[in-house]
Amino acid sequence: MGQMRLKTFMKYHDYPLIIAVFLLSLFGLIMVYSASMITAVTRFHTTSDYFFQKQTWAWIIGAVIFLFTSFVPYKHYARKKFLQFVFFAMPLPLIYVLLFGHTANNATSWIKLGPVNVQPAEFAKIGLIVYLSGVLANKQKKLQASPQDVLFPIYYMLFICLLIFLQPDVGTMIIIALISAAIIFSSAASKRLLMKQLLLFSLIIGLVALISGPFIYDRVFTKERLSRIDGFLHPFKYADDEGYQLTNSYIAIGNGGLKGLGLGQSIQKYGYLPEAHTDFIMAIIAEELGLFGVSFVLLLLSFIVLRGFVVARKCQDAFGSLLAIGIATMIGLQTFVNLGGLTGIIPITGVTLPFVSYGGSSLVLLMMSVGVLANISAVTNYEKHKNQKNNIQKNDISFS
């Protein structure tokens, strides 16, 4: 990128968005250390900063990728060759993980690369967002004349969801399906056709479930997953078993009150609250930093999501607008699912809190995605300024 171009992007970058992302992710590093220090020593018999060090490396990688994607013009991703690459490359790691993946918590969702575990389903989120946005944006005019053109991208999305379902990772599959739905319904595709297809897919899925039920039931509906439903519906009745995580989450939130017990002073992280540094990190934030800490996280996450939708509305390019909608929806859905699980609004699904929870794959993906969002915002701001400047010049010429 030339010097003038770099200066231009620096001038029009979305600095409020960038500051919010880095503030939240750095805060997440602090809370990962606080929430994981006891678990690292007692369960994994290692140093107290073990998870913190791994997350720090993920943050560094994510920050570098963020800088890269924030300066690469997002319109490059809509090129036909790039979309073809995404189309063929995305299913490969998902198929590989089904055959040779690492199994943990009754799910085969990870690929071990030395000391690092990579979760392909996380990167399938941004891959599908780019693919659907690119294909639907390139077919904007065709979709109005030939609504059937939207069907192939939908079938491809369902194929990706099926691969993730078979791991099985139902939480991620649902999030990807909802993100895809947001992009598809925001496109120029016929809403009547989409509703007909939705009804058809529901009938097909119901039929497939009935036929294949005996073969996949034991794999998908494991005893652990079914127990989560009991824990969700009656947490205090099963407080020593299925409802153990949720009741201890409530205790952590209640202990914190308004100001919290103080950073590092959580009681629940001493073995009472499993996965304190991953799925339930917000409960530890509530216990240590109280309502103020929770509000800080929620305000930053809300700002990032709303900023994404504002960027989508302002962007005059269909691809950029759909891309921003997909990224903002992804962050918003993950936030809702995570907080809904630890507060008992929905069953626990194992989805991490964006930018805050421990998880290298998730953090790198999110930093990459928001880098793209920042680029869309910068390009939109630049093009708006350029158009205003051209209009002023035209008006000056007309008056002269």
C-alpha positions as CSV (number, residue, x, y, z in Angstrom):
1,M,0.0,0.0,0.0
2,G,1.5,3.3,-1.1
3,Q,2.2,6.2,1.3
4,M,-0.7,8.3,0.1
5,R,-3.1,5.4,0.4
6,L,-1.9,4.5,3.8
7,K,-2.4,8.2,5.0
8,T,-5.8,8.2,3.5
9,F,-6.9,5.0,5.3
10,M,-5.4,6.3,8.5
11,K,-7.4,9.5,8.2
12,Y,-10.7,7.8,7.6
13,H,-10.4,4.8,9.9
14,D,-13.1,4.1,12.4
15,Y,-11.1,4.8,15.6
16,P,-14.0,4.6,18.1
17,L,-14.6,1.0,16.8
18,I,-10.9,0.1,17.0
19,I,-10.5,1.6,20.5
20,A,-13.6,-0.4,21.7
21,V,-12.3,-3.7,20.3
22,F,-8.8,-3.3,21.8
23,L,-10.1,-2.1,25.2
24,L,-12.5,-5.1,25.4
25,S,-9.9,-7.7,24.2
26,L,-7.2,-6.3,26.6
27,F,-9.7,-6.4,29.5
28,G,-10.5,-10.0,28.4
29,L,-6.8,-10.9,28.9
30,I,-6.9,-9.6,32.4
31,M,-10.0,-11.5,33.2
32,V,-8.8,-14.7,31.6
33,Y,-5.8,-14.6,34.0
34,S,-7.9,-13.9,37.0
35,A,-10.5,-16.5,36.2
36,S,-8.1,-19.3,35.1
37,M,-5.2,-19.0,37.6
38,I,-6.7,-21.5,40.1
39,T,-7.8,-23.9,37.4
40,A,-4.4,-23.9,35.8
41,V,-2.7,-24.9,39.1
42,T,-5.3,-27.4,40.5
43,R,-6.7,-29.1,37.4
44,F,-3.8,-28.8,34.9
45,H,-0.9,-28.8,37.4
46,T,0.9,-26.0,35.6
47,T,1.7,-22.3,36.3
48,S,-1.0,-19.9,37.2
49,D,-0.5,-17.9,34.0
50,Y,-0.7,-20.9,31.6
51,F,-4.0,-19.9,30.0
52,F,-3.1,-16.2,30.1
53,Q,0.1,-16.8,28.1
54,K,-1.8,-18.9,25.5
55,Q,-4.5,-16.2,25.2
56,T,-1.8,-13.5,25.0
57,W,-0.3,-15.2,22.0
58,A,-3.7,-15.5,20.4
59,W,-4.3,-11.8,21.0
60,I,-1.0,-10.9,19.4
61,I,-1.8,-13.0,16.3
62,G,-5.3,-11.6,16.3
63,A,-4.0,-8.0,16.5
64,V,-1.6,-8.5,13.6
65,I,-4.4,-10.0,11.5
66,F,-6.7,-7.2,12.6
67,L,-4.2,-4.6,11.2
68,F,-3.9,-6.6,8.0
69,T,-7.6,-7.0,7.3
70,S,-8.3,-3.4,8.4
71,F,-6.0,-2.1,5.6
72,V,-6.8,-4.6,2.8
73,P,-9.7,-3.2,0.7
74,Y,-12.7,-5.4,1.5
75,K,-13.9,-5.4,-2.1
76,H,-11.1,-7.8,-2.9
77,Y,-13.0,-10.5,-1.1
78,A,-15.9,-10.2,-3.5
79,R,-13.7,-11.3,-6.5
80,K,-14.9,-14.5,-8.2
81,K,-11.6,-16.3,-7.7
82,F,-11.5,-15.6,-4.0
83,L,-15.1,-16.7,-3.5
84,Q,-14.3,-19.9,-5.4
85,F,-11.4,-20.5,-3.1
86,V,-13.6,-20.0,0.0
87,F,-16.2,-22.2,-1.5
88,F,-13.9,-25.2,-2.0
89,A,-11.6,-24.6,1.0
90,M,-14.2,-24.1,3.7
91,P,-15.5,-27.7,4.0
92,L,-12.1,-29.3,3.9
93,P,-11.0,-28.7,7.6
94,L,-14.6,-29.5,8.7
95,I,-14.4,-32.9,6.9
96,Y,-10.9,-33.4,8.3
97,V,-12.0,-32.8,11.9
98,L,-14.8,-35.4,11.6
99,L,-12.2,-38.0,10.4
100,F,-9.1,-37.1,12.4
101,G,-10.1,-34.4,14.9
102,H,-9.4,-34.1,18.6
103,T,-12.4,-35.0,20.8
104,A,-13.1,-33.1,24.0
105,N,-16.4,-32.8,26.0
106,N,-18.1,-35.4,23.7
107,A,-17.4,-33.3,20.6
108,T,-14.9,-33.8,17.8
109,S,-14.3,-30.1,17.0
110,W,-10.6,-29.4,17.2
111,I,-7.5,-30.0,15.0
112,K,-4.3,-30.4,17.1
113,L,-1.4,-28.5,15.6
114,G,1.4,-29.2,18.1
115,P,0.6,-27.3,21.3
116,V,-2.3,-25.4,19.6
117,N,-5.9,-26.6,19.1
118,V,-7.7,-25.0,16.2
119,Q,-11.5,-25.1,15.9
120,P,-12.4,-25.0,12.2
121,A,-16.1,-24.2,12.9
122,E,-15.0,-20.8,14.2
123,F,-13.4,-19.9,10.9
124,A,-16.3,-21.3,9.0
125,K,-18.4,-18.4,10.4
126,I,-16.4,-15.7,8.7
127,G,-15.9,-17.9,5.6
128,L,-19.6,-18.3,5.2
129,I,-20.2,-14.6,5.8
130,V,-17.8,-13.7,3.1
131,Y,-19.1,-16.3,0.6
132,L,-22.8,-15.5,1.1
133,S,-22.2,-11.7,1.0
134,G,-20.1,-12.0,-2.1
135,V,-22.4,-14.3,-4.0
136,L,-25.7,-12.5,-3.1
137,A,-24.1,-9.1,-3.8
138,N,-22.9,-10.2,-7.2
139,K,-26.4,-11.5,-8.0
140,Q,-28.3,-8.5,-6.7
141,K,-29.9,-7.7,-10.0
142,K,-30.4,-11.3,-11.0
143,L,-32.1,-12.1,-7.8
144,Q,-34.9,-9.8,-8.6
145,A,-35.4,-11.3,-12.1
146,S,-34.6,-14.9,-11.1
147,P,-35.2,-15.5,-7.4
148,Q,-34.2,-19.1,-7.7
149,D,-30.5,-18.1,-7.9
150,V,-30.6,-17.8,-4.1
151,L,-31.2,-21.5,-3.6
152,F,-27.7,-22.8,-4.3
153,P,-26.0,-20.6,-1.6
154,I,-28.7,-21.8,0.8
155,Y,-28.0,-25.4,0.0
156,Y,-24.2,-24.8,0.5
157,M,-24.9,-23.1,3.9
158,L,-27.0,-26.1,5.0
159,F,-24.1,-28.5,3.9
160,I,-21.7,-26.5,6.1
161,C,-24.2,-26.6,9.0
162,L,-24.5,-30.4,8.6
163,L,-20.7,-30.9,8.9
164,I,-20.7,-28.8,12.1
165,F,-23.8,-30.6,13.4
166,L,-22.1,-34.0,13.0
167,Q,-19.1,-33.0,15.3
168,P,-21.6,-32.4,17.1
169,D,-21.5,-28.6,17.8
170,V,-25.1,-27.7,17.9
171,G,-24.5,-24.2,19.4
172,T,-22.1,-23.1,16.6
173,M,-24.4,-24.6,14.0
174,I,-27.4,-22.6,15.2
175,I,-25.4,-19.4,15.3
176,I,-24.1,-19.9,11.7
177,A,-27.6,-20.7,10.5
178,L,-28.9,-17.5,12.1
179,I,-26.1,-15.4,10.7
180,S,-26.7,-16.8,7.3
181,A,-30.4,-16.1,7.6
182,A,-29.7,-12.4,8.5
183,I,-27.5,-12.0,5.4
184,I,-29.9,-13.8,3.0
185,F,-33.0,-11.9,4.3
186,S,-31.0,-8.6,4.0
187,S,-30.2,-9.3,0.3
188,A,-32.4,-8.6,-2.7
189,A,-33.7,-12.1,-2.7
190,S,-37.5,-12.6,-2.8
191,K,-38.8,-12.8,0.8
192,R,-41.8,-14.9,-0.4
193,L,-39.5,-17.5,-2.0
194,L,-37.3,-17.5,1.2
195,M,-40.3,-18.2,3.4
196,K,-41.4,-21.0,1.1
197,Q,-37.9,-22.5,1.2
198,L,-37.8,-22.1,5.0
199,L,-41.0,-24.1,5.3
200,L,-39.7,-26.7,2.9
201,F,-36.4,-27.1,4.7
202,S,-38.3,-27.4,8.0
203,L,-40.3,-30.3,6.6
204,I,-37.2,-32.0,5.1
205,I,-35.3,-31.6,8.4
206,G,-38.2,-33.1,10.3
207,L,-38.4,-36.0,7.9
208,V,-34.7,-36.7,8.0
209,A,-34.7,-36.5,11.8
210,L,-37.5,-39.1,11.9
211,I,-35.7,-41.5,9.5
212,S,-32.2,-41.1,10.9
213,G,-33.2,-40.7,14.5
214,P,-32.0,-44.1,15.6
215,F,-28.6,-43.6,14.0
216,I,-27.7,-40.1,15.2
217,Y,-29.7,-39.8,18.4
218,D,-27.1,-41.3,20.7
219,R,-24.3,-39.2,19.1
220,V,-26.1,-35.8,19.2
221,F,-28.4,-36.2,22.2
222,T,-25.8,-37.4,24.6
223,K,-26.5,-37.8,28.3
224,E,-24.5,-34.7,29.0
225,R,-26.5,-32.6,26.5
226,L,-29.9,-33.9,27.8
227,S,-28.8,-33.1,31.4
228,R,-28.2,-29.5,30.3
229,I,-32.0,-29.2,29.6
230,D,-32.8,-30.5,33.2
231,G,-30.2,-28.0,34.6
232,F,-31.7,-25.2,32.6
233,L,-35.3,-25.9,33.6
234,H,-34.7,-26.8,37.2
235,P,-31.2,-25.6,38.3
236,F,-31.9,-25.5,42.0
237,K,-33.6,-28.9,42.0
238,Y,-30.5,-30.4,40.4
239,A,-28.0,-28.1,42.1
240,D,-25.5,-30.9,42.8
241,D,-25.6,-32.3,39.3
242,E,-27.2,-31.0,36.1
243,G,-27.8,-27.5,37.5
244,Y,-24.4,-27.2,39.2
245,Q,-22.9,-24.7,36.8
246,L,-25.9,-22.5,36.6
247,T,-26.5,-22.3,40.3
248,N,-22.9,-21.4,40.9
249,S,-23.1,-18.8,38.2
250,Y,-26.0,-17.3,40.1
251,I,-24.0,-17.4,43.3
252,A,-21.1,-15.6,41.6
253,I,-23.3,-12.9,40.2
254,G,-25.1,-12.4,43.6
255,N,-21.7,-12.2,45.4
256,G,-20.6,-9.4,43.2
257,G,-23.4,-7.0,43.9
258,L,-22.8,-3.4,42.7
259,K,-19.0,-3.0,43.2
260,G,-17.8,-6.6,43.3
261,L,-15.4,-8.4,45.7
262,G,-12.3,-6.9,43.9
263,L,-10.2,-8.0,41.0
264,G,-8.8,-11.5,41.7
265,Q,-11.0,-12.1,44.7
266,S,-13.6,-14.4,43.2
267,I,-14.6,-17.4,45.4
268,Q,-16.4,-19.4,42.7
269,K,-13.3,-19.8,40.6
270,Y,-11.8,-22.0,43.3
271,G,-13.3,-25.1,41.7
272,Y,-17.0,-24.2,42.3
273,L,-17.7,-22.9,38.8
274,P,-16.4,-25.1,36.0
275,E,-15.1,-23.4,32.9
276,A,-14.8,-20.1,34.7
277,H,-12.4,-18.7,32.1
278,T,-14.4,-19.8,29.1
279,D,-18.2,-20.0,29.0
280,F,-18.8,-18.5,32.5
281,I,-16.2,-15.7,32.5
282,M,-18.9,-13.0,32.8
283,A,-20.0,-14.6,36.1
284,I,-16.5,-14.1,37.4
285,I,-16.5,-10.5,36.1
286,A,-19.8,-10.0,38.0
287,E,-18.3,-11.5,41.2
288,E,-15.1,-9.5,41.1
289,L,-16.1,-6.2,39.5
290,G,-19.8,-6.2,40.2
291,L,-22.4,-4.4,38.1
292,F,-19.8,-1.8,37.0
293,G,-17.6,-4.5,35.4
294,V,-20.6,-6.1,33.7
295,S,-21.8,-2.8,32.4
296,F,-18.4,-2.0,31.0
297,V,-18.3,-5.2,29.0
298,L,-21.9,-4.9,27.8
299,L,-21.5,-1.3,26.8
300,L,-18.4,-2.1,24.7
301,L,-20.0,-5.1,23.1
302,S,-23.3,-3.2,22.3
303,F,-21.2,-0.4,20.8
304,I,-19.3,-2.8,18.5
305,V,-22.5,-4.5,17.4
306,L,-24.5,-1.3,16.8
307,R,-21.5,0.2,15.1
308,G,-21.5,-2.7,12.7
309,F,-25.1,-2.2,11.7
310,V,-24.5,1.6,11.3
311,V,-21.6,0.8,9.0
312,A,-23.9,-1.6,7.0
313,R,-26.6,1.1,6.7
314,K,-24.1,3.8,5.5
315,C,-22.2,1.6,3.1
316,Q,-23.5,2.1,-0.5
317,D,-21.9,-1.1,-1.7
318,A,-24.1,-4.2,-1.4
319,F,-21.2,-6.5,-0.6
320,G,-19.9,-4.3,2.1
321,S,-23.3,-3.8,3.6
322,L,-24.1,-7.6,3.7
323,L,-20.6,-8.3,5.1
324,A,-21.1,-5.7,7.9
325,I,-24.5,-7.2,8.7
326,G,-23.0,-10.7,9.0
327,I,-20.1,-9.6,11.2
328,A,-22.3,-7.5,13.5
329,T,-24.9,-10.4,13.7
330,M,-22.2,-12.9,14.6
331,I,-20.9,-10.8,17.5
332,G,-24.4,-10.0,18.7
333,L,-25.6,-13.6,18.6
334,Q,-22.6,-15.0,20.4
335,T,-23.0,-12.4,23.1
336,F,-26.7,-13.3,23.5
337,V,-26.1,-17.1,23.6
338,N,-23.2,-16.8,26.1
339,L,-25.0,-14.5,28.5
340,G,-28.3,-16.3,28.0
341,G,-26.6,-19.5,29.1
342,L,-25.0,-18.2,32.3
343,T,-28.2,-16.3,33.3
344,G,-30.5,-19.3,32.7
345,I,-32.4,-17.6,29.8
346,I,-31.5,-20.4,27.4
347,P,-29.7,-23.8,27.9
348,I,-25.9,-23.7,28.2
349,T,-24.3,-24.2,24.8
350,G,-20.6,-23.7,25.3
351,V,-20.4,-20.5,23.2
352,T,-17.7,-18.1,24.4
353,L,-18.2,-14.4,25.2
354,P,-16.7,-12.4,22.3
355,F,-13.3,-10.8,22.9
356,V,-13.4,-11.8,26.6
357,S,-13.6,-15.5,27.1
358,Y,-10.5,-17.8,26.8
359,G,-10.3,-19.3,23.3
360,G,-7.6,-18.7,20.7
361,S,-9.6,-19.6,17.6
362,S,-12.5,-17.5,18.6
363,L,-10.4,-14.4,19.5
364,V,-8.4,-14.6,16.2
365,L,-11.6,-15.0,14.2
366,L,-13.2,-12.0,15.9
367,M,-10.2,-9.8,15.5
368,M,-10.0,-10.7,11.9
369,S,-13.7,-10.0,11.4
370,V,-13.7,-6.6,13.1
371,G,-10.6,-5.7,11.0
372,V,-12.8,-6.3,7.9
373,L,-15.6,-4.2,9.5
374,A,-13.1,-1.4,10.2
375,N,-12.0,-1.4,6.6
376,I,-15.6,-1.2,5.4
377,S,-16.1,1.8,7.6
378,A,-12.9,3.5,6.4
379,V,-13.8,2.9,2.7
380,T,-17.3,4.2,3.3
381,N,-16.1,7.3,5.1
382,Y,-13.5,8.0,2.3
383,E,-16.0,7.5,-0.5
384,K,-18.6,9.7,1.2
385,H,-16.0,12.5,1.6
386,K,-14.9,12.0,-2.0
387,N,-18.5,12.3,-3.3
388,Q,-19.1,15.4,-1.2
389,K,-15.9,17.0,-2.6
390,N,-16.9,16.1,-6.2
391,N,-20.4,17.6,-5.6
392,I,-18.8,20.8,-4.3
393,Q,-16.5,21.1,-7.3
394,K,-19.5,20.5,-9.7
395,N,-21.5,23.2,-8.0
396,D,-18.5,25.6,-8.2
397,I,-18.2,24.9,-12.0
398,S,-21.9,25.4,-12.5
399,F,-21.9,28.8,-10.8
400,S,-18.8,30.0,-12.6
